[in-house]
């Protein structure tokens, strides 16, 4: 049972990193299109 939890934890971590990366790309694109201010900060970037 511990191994299954570890595997699901790693999968969740991988999914979180992918999601954060996509959100950062979206934020950059919205800044480029001037939907968001250039100095807008949603928080600290992880990736």
N, C-alpha and C positions, 0 to 999 in steps of 0.2 A: 504494500500500500504506500509506503514512503516513496518508492521509486515513481509511482504514478503521479503523486503530488509534485515531485520535483520536475518531472517532464512537463506537466501542465503549467507549472510556475515559469519554466524557461520559455514555453510557448507564449504565455501571457506577456513576459518581458519583451520578447521579440516583437509581438504585436504592438506593444506600447511604443517601442522605439520607431517602428514603421509609422505609426499614427502621428507621433510627434514630428517626425521628418516631413510628413505630408502637410501638417498644419503650418509648419515653418515655411514651406514652399508656397502655400496659399496666402499666408501673410505677406510674403515678398511680392507675390503677383498683385495683390490688392494695393500695396503701396505703389507699385509700378504703374497701375492704372489710376492712381490718385483717388481711390475709394477710401483709403486710410491715409492719415497724415504720415509724412516721411519720418517724423520723430515718434510715432506710435510704438509703444512697447507693451506687448501682451504679457511679458514675464521674461525670465531668464531662459536663454536658449540652451538646450542640452546637447544637441547635435550640431 
